[in-house]
């Protein structure tokens, strides 16, 4: 393998995560080549071939691992319950691995995978694409510039209005499926909070089932106290008839309020691909920075939103594999987020505040 030789990628899973996020981003990354897509569904195999004519397909992971010498990276975008066994098999086959979030059902499993990867000298990275959301990048920049002063409180909402359950493993009540919003959207809001404000020391949560016929949590609130002193209030809901601000951050000098979701997921779902203007949003969606004012009335200063940059994740993975940079999201970072998610589940169940 030379610097000019693309790294060959095997992608396991071609549902929402595989087809909408991973395959397009891998294909758009210089230095990576989407070699094989693994799915047992004939329609999804045909979809993969139509979207990426050069790609090979396989009906199961064993077909992929049987020719592990032909690959440089395995990406696991299959259902949550398969993440640990597939990642374990890939690492033991000598292959670097990217795993979609959550990397595992428990922090202990995530740390075991991290230890195996370290023992084998292999990359193990977790796909936390929302570290490259436009609003997150903008907020991180504002904090680094000291625009808010000392941050005090972080409110983050990932809310949807889906009054009817959609079914499938993500909404299954079977604990083995690792479904529910706590581990789905909760993985994102918790990871972002830890990246911005550091380790958690206490966790309190409320997690309920609101919708008729739903089997697992669809309305969750998590309060995190960080060692830095910042308090994070994190919301994940499928039952929000009126959406709150995506971010509301209060500091000693100013506050920042931002509505609306990063546009990259919607663009990928529509078949758009990274290129000029990727990840940009209109001025009407810019967040506002100010003190003692209401963003609803247009007070405060509009802050241009930095473009979202999901492609940066796989570019960083390619760089790490070539020894040109760090792993963009480590399994140990993912384990720290799982510590919080496990504490949140216990807190909601036992109605207690959990100390980490």
C-alpha positions as CSV (number, residue, x, y, z in Angstrom):
1,X,0.0,0.0,0.0
2,X,1.4,3.4,-1.0
3,X,0.1,6.9,-0.3
4,X,-1.5,6.8,-3.7
5,X,-3.2,3.5,-3.3
6,X,-6.8,3.8,-2.0
7,X,-7.6,1.9,1.2
8,X,-10.2,-0.7,0.4
9,X,-13.3,-0.6,2.7
10,X,-15.8,-3.3,3.5
11,X,-19.2,-2.0,4.7
12,X,-21.4,-4.3,6.8
13,X,-25.0,-3.2,6.7
14,X,-26.9,-1.2,4.0
15,X,-29.9,0.1,5.9
16,X,-30.3,3.7,7.0
17,X,-26.8,4.0,8.5
18,X,-25.0,2.2,5.7
19,X,-26.7,3.6,2.7
20,X,-27.4,7.2,3.8
21,X,-24.3,7.9,5.9
22,X,-21.4,5.5,5.5
23,X,-21.4,4.5,1.8
24,X,-21.7,8.0,0.4
25,X,-19.1,9.5,2.8
26,X,-16.6,6.7,2.2
27,X,-17.0,7.0,-1.6
28,X,-16.5,10.8,-1.3
29,X,-13.3,10.5,0.7
30,X,-9.9,10.8,-1.1
31,X,-7.8,7.8,-0.3
32,X,-10.7,5.4,0.5
33,X,-12.5,3.1,-1.9
34,X,-15.8,1.4,-1.2
35,X,-14.9,-2.2,-2.1
36,X,-17.7,-4.4,-0.7
37,X,-21.2,-3.9,0.8
38,X,-22.5,-6.7,3.0
39,X,-26.3,-7.2,3.1
40,X,-28.5,-10.2,2.9
41,X,-31.3,-8.2,1.3
42,X,-31.4,-8.6,-2.5
43,X,-33.1,-5.2,-3.0
44,X,-30.4,-3.5,-0.9
45,X,-27.7,-5.4,-2.9
46,X,-29.2,-4.0,-6.1
47,X,-29.4,-0.5,-4.6
48,X,-25.7,-0.6,-3.6
49,X,-24.7,-1.7,-7.1
50,X,-26.9,1.0,-8.7
51,X,-25.4,3.7,-6.5
52,X,-21.8,2.4,-6.7
53,X,-21.4,0.4,-9.9
54,X,-17.8,-0.8,-9.0
55,X,-18.8,-2.2,-5.6
56,X,-18.9,-5.9,-4.8
57,X,-21.7,-7.3,-2.6
58,X,-21.8,-10.1,-0.1
59,X,-24.7,-11.8,1.6
60,X,-23.1,-12.1,5.0
61,X,-20.1,-11.0,7.0
62,X,-18.3,-14.4,6.8
63,X,-17.9,-13.8,3.0
64,X,-16.1,-10.5,3.8
65,X,-13.9,-12.0,6.6
66,X,-12.9,-14.9,4.3
67,X,-11.0,-12.5,2.2
68,X,-9.8,-10.1,4.9
69,X,-6.5,-9.8,3.1
70,X,-8.2,-7.9,0.3
71,X,-9.4,-5.2,2.7
72,X,-7.8,-2.3,4.7
73,X,-10.9,-1.3,6.8
74,X,-14.2,-2.7,7.9
75,X,-17.1,-0.4,8.7
76,X,-19.9,-1.9,10.8
77,X,-23.3,-0.2,10.2
78,X,-25.5,-3.2,11.1
79,X,-28.0,-3.3,14.0
80,X,-26.7,-2.4,17.4
81,X,-26.7,-5.9,18.9
82,X,-24.2,-7.0,16.2
83,X,-21.6,-4.3,16.8
84,X,-19.5,-6.1,19.5
85,X,-19.4,-9.5,17.9
86,X,-18.6,-8.2,14.4
87,X,-16.0,-5.7,15.6
88,X,-14.4,-8.5,17.6
89,X,-14.3,-10.8,14.6
90,X,-12.8,-8.0,12.4
91,X,-10.1,-7.1,14.9
92,X,-9.1,-10.8,15.3
93,X,-8.9,-11.0,11.5
94,X,-6.4,-8.2,11.6
95,X,-8.7,-5.5,10.2
96,X,-9.0,-1.9,11.4
97,X,-12.6,-1.1,12.3
98,X,-15.1,1.8,12.3
99,X,-18.3,1.0,14.3
100,X,-21.4,3.1,14.2
101,X,-22.6,4.4,17.5
102,X,-23.3,3.0,20.0
103,X,-20.2,0.9,19.7
104,X,-21.6,-1.4,22.3
105,X,-24.4,-1.9,24.8
106,X,-22.1,-1.3,27.8
107,X,-19.1,0.7,28.7
108,X,-17.3,-2.5,29.8
109,X,-17.8,-4.0,26.3
110,X,-16.5,-0.9,24.7
111,X,-13.3,-1.0,26.8
112,X,-12.8,-4.7,26.0
113,X,-12.9,-3.8,22.3
114,X,-10.5,-1.0,22.9
115,X,-8.1,-3.3,24.7
116,X,-8.3,-5.9,21.9
117,X,-7.6,-3.2,19.2
118,X,-4.7,-1.9,21.2
119,X,-3.3,-5.4,21.7
120,X,-3.6,-6.0,17.9
121,X,-2.2,-2.6,17.0
122,X,-5.3,-1.8,15.0
123,X,-7.5,1.3,14.6
124,X,-10.9,1.1,16.3
125,X,-12.9,4.2,15.7
126,X,-16.6,5.1,16.5
127,X,-18.7,7.0,14.0
128,X,-19.9,10.0,15.9
129,X,-20.8,12.2,12.9
130,X,-22.5,14.9,14.9
131,X,-19.2,16.2,16.2
132,X,-19.1,17.6,12.7
133,X,-22.6,19.2,12.7
134,X,-22.6,22.8,11.7
135,X,-24.1,24.0,15.0
136,X,-21.6,22.0,17.1
137,X,-18.6,23.3,15.2
138,X,-19.9,26.9,15.6
139,X,-20.5,26.5,19.3
140,X,-17.1,24.9,19.8
141,X,-15.5,27.9,18.0
142,X,-17.5,30.4,20.2
143,X,-16.4,28.6,23.3
144,X,-12.7,28.5,22.2
145,X,-12.9,32.3,21.4
146,X,-14.3,33.0,24.9
147,X,-17.4,34.7,23.4
148,X,-19.6,33.2,26.2
149,X,-17.2,33.7,29.0
150,X,-17.2,30.9,31.5
151,X,-19.8,28.3,30.3
152,X,-22.4,27.6,33.0
153,X,-25.3,25.7,31.4
154,X,-25.6,23.7,28.2
155,X,-29.1,22.8,26.8
156,X,-29.1,20.4,23.9
157,X,-32.2,19.0,22.2
158,X,-32.5,16.3,19.6
159,X,-36.3,16.3,19.2
160,X,-38.7,14.9,16.6
161,X,-42.4,14.7,16.1
162,X,-43.2,11.0,15.4
163,X,-46.5,10.3,17.2
164,X,-46.8,6.8,15.6
165,X,-44.1,4.2,16.3
166,X,-42.3,3.0,13.2
167,X,-41.3,-0.4,14.6
168,X,-38.1,-2.2,13.7
169,X,-35.2,-3.0,16.0
170,X,-34.6,0.6,16.9
171,X,-37.9,0.7,18.7
172,X,-37.9,-2.9,20.0
173,X,-38.4,-3.4,23.7
174,X,-36.0,-6.4,23.7
175,X,-33.0,-5.2,25.7
176,X,-30.7,-7.3,23.5
177,X,-31.5,-5.0,20.5
178,X,-30.1,-2.0,22.4
179,X,-32.9,0.1,21.0
180,X,-34.7,3.2,22.3
181,X,-33.8,6.9,22.1
182,X,-31.4,6.8,25.1
183,X,-28.9,4.8,23.1
184,X,-29.8,6.4,19.7
185,X,-30.2,10.1,19.9
186,X,-28.9,10.0,23.5
187,X,-25.5,8.8,22.2
188,X,-25.2,12.0,20.2
189,X,-26.2,14.6,22.8
190,X,-24.1,12.9,25.5
191,X,-21.0,12.6,23.3
192,X,-21.3,16.3,22.3
193,X,-21.6,17.4,25.9
194,X,-18.6,15.4,27.0
195,X,-16.5,16.7,24.1
196,X,-17.4,20.3,24.9
197,X,-17.3,20.3,28.7
198,X,-15.3,17.3,29.8
199,X,-16.0,14.3,32.1
200,X,-19.2,13.7,33.9
201,X,-19.4,13.3,37.7
202,X,-23.2,13.0,38.3
203,X,-26.1,11.9,36.1
204,X,-29.9,12.3,36.7
205,X,-32.4,11.1,34.1
206,X,-36.1,10.7,33.3
207,X,-37.0,8.2,30.5
208,X,-40.5,7.3,29.6
209,X,-42.7,5.7,27.0
210,X,-45.3,8.1,25.7
211,X,-46.8,6.6,22.5
212,X,-49.4,3.9,22.3
213,X,-47.8,0.7,21.1
214,X,-44.3,1.9,21.8
215,X,-42.0,-0.6,23.5
216,X,-39.0,1.4,24.5
217,X,-38.2,5.0,25.6
218,X,-39.3,7.7,23.3
219,X,-39.0,10.8,25.6
220,X,-35.8,11.1,27.6
221,X,-34.1,13.9,29.6
222,X,-30.6,13.6,31.0
223,X,-29.0,16.1,33.4
224,X,-25.2,15.8,33.6
225,X,-22.9,17.6,36.0
226,X,-19.4,17.9,34.6
227,X,-16.2,17.9,36.6
228,X,-15.7,21.4,35.1
229,X,-18.8,22.7,36.9
230,X,-20.9,23.0,33.7
231,X,-24.4,21.6,33.9
232,X,-25.7,19.9,30.8
233,X,-29.5,19.4,30.2
234,X,-29.9,17.0,27.3
235,X,-33.2,16.1,25.7
236,X,-34.0,13.3,23.2
237,X,-37.6,12.9,22.1
238,X,-39.8,11.5,19.4
239,X,-42.8,13.1,21.0
240,X,-42.1,16.8,20.7
241,X,-45.0,18.5,19.0
242,X,-43.1,21.9,19.2
243,X,-39.4,21.7,18.8
244,X,-37.2,23.6,21.2
245,X,-33.8,25.2,20.3
246,X,-31.2,22.7,19.2
247,X,-28.7,24.5,21.5
248,X,-29.1,27.0,24.3
249,X,-25.8,27.7,26.0
250,X,-25.5,30.2,28.9
251,X,-22.2,31.7,30.1
252,X,-20.8,34.4,32.3
253,X,-20.7,36.9,29.4
254,X,-23.3,35.8,26.9
255,X,-25.7,33.1,25.7
256,X,-26.0,31.4,22.4
257,X,-29.3,30.0,21.0
258,X,-29.5,28.0,17.8
259,X,-32.6,26.5,16.2
260,X,-32.8,23.9,13.5
261,X,-30.9,20.7,12.6
262,X,-27.7,20.5,10.6
263,X,-28.6,20.0,6.9
264,X,-26.2,17.2,6.1
265,X,-28.4,14.2,7.0
266,X,-31.3,15.6,4.9
267,X,-29.0,16.3,2.0
268,X,-27.6,12.7,2.1
269,X,-31.1,11.3,2.3
270,X,-32.0,13.3,-0.9
271,X,-29.0,11.8,-2.7
272,X,-26.8,14.8,-2.6
273,X,-23.1,14.3,-2.2
274,X,-20.3,16.3,-0.6
275,X,-19.0,19.1,-2.8
276,X,-18.9,22.9,-3.1
277,X,-21.3,24.5,-0.6
278,X,-21.7,21.3,1.4
279,X,-23.0,21.7,4.9
280,X,-23.9,25.4,4.6
281,X,-27.1,26.8,5.8
282,X,-29.1,30.0,5.1
283,X,-28.7,33.1,7.2
284,X,-32.3,32.7,8.4
285,X,-31.1,29.7,10.5
286,X,-28.1,31.4,12.1
287,X,-27.9,31.2,15.8
288,X,-27.8,34.4,18.0
289,X,-25.4,35.5,20.6
290,X,-26.2,38.1,23.3
291,X,-27.0,38.9,26.9
292,X,-30.3,39.9,28.5
293,X,-32.1,39.6,25.2
294,X,-34.6,37.3,23.6
295,X,-33.6,35.6,20.3
296,X,-37.3,35.3,19.5
297,X,-37.5,39.0,18.9
298,X,-34.3,39.0,16.8
299,X,-32.2,40.5,19.6
300,X,-28.6,39.7,19.9
301,X,-26.0,39.2,17.2
302,X,-26.5,36.7,14.4
303,X,-23.6,34.3,14.3
304,X,-22.8,32.8,10.9
305,X,-23.0,29.1,11.2
306,X,-19.8,27.2,10.2
307,X,-20.5,24.6,7.4
308,X,-21.1,21.1,8.7
309,X,-18.4,18.7,7.7
310,X,-19.3,15.0,8.0
311,X,-16.6,14.2,5.3
312,X,-14.0,15.3,7.8
313,X,-14.6,12.1,9.9
314,X,-13.6,9.6,7.1
315,X,-10.8,11.9,6.0
316,X,-9.4,11.7,9.5
317,X,-9.9,7.9,9.5
318,X,-7.9,7.6,6.3
319,X,-5.2,9.8,7.8
320,X,-5.0,7.7,11.0
321,X,-4.7,4.5,9.0
322,X,-1.8,6.0,7.1
323,X,-0.1,7.2,10.3
324,X,-0.8,10.9,9.4
325,X,-3.0,11.8,12.3
326,X,-5.0,10.6,15.4
327,X,-8.1,8.4,15.6
328,X,-11.0,11.0,15.3
329,X,-13.2,9.2,17.8
330,X,-11.7,6.5,20.1
331,X,-13.5,3.6,21.7
332,X,-12.5,4.9,25.1
333,X,-14.3,8.2,24.4
334,X,-17.3,6.2,23.4
335,X,-17.0,4.2,26.6
336,X,-17.1,7.4,28.6
337,X,-20.4,8.3,26.9
338,X,-21.7,4.8,27.6
339,X,-20.9,5.3,31.3
340,X,-23.3,8.3,31.2
341,X,-26.0,6.4,29.2
342,X,-25.8,3.5,31.6
343,X,-26.0,5.8,34.6
344,X,-29.0,7.6,32.9
345,X,-30.8,4.3,32.5
346,X,-30.2,3.4,36.1
347,X,-31.2,6.9,37.3
348,X,-34.5,6.8,35.4
349,X,-35.3,3.3,36.6
350,X,-34.5,3.8,40.3
351,X,-35.3,7.5,40.5
352,X,-31.9,8.4,41.9
353,X,-28.9,10.6,41.0
354,X,-25.9,8.5,40.0
355,X,-22.4,9.5,40.9
356,X,-19.7,8.4,38.4
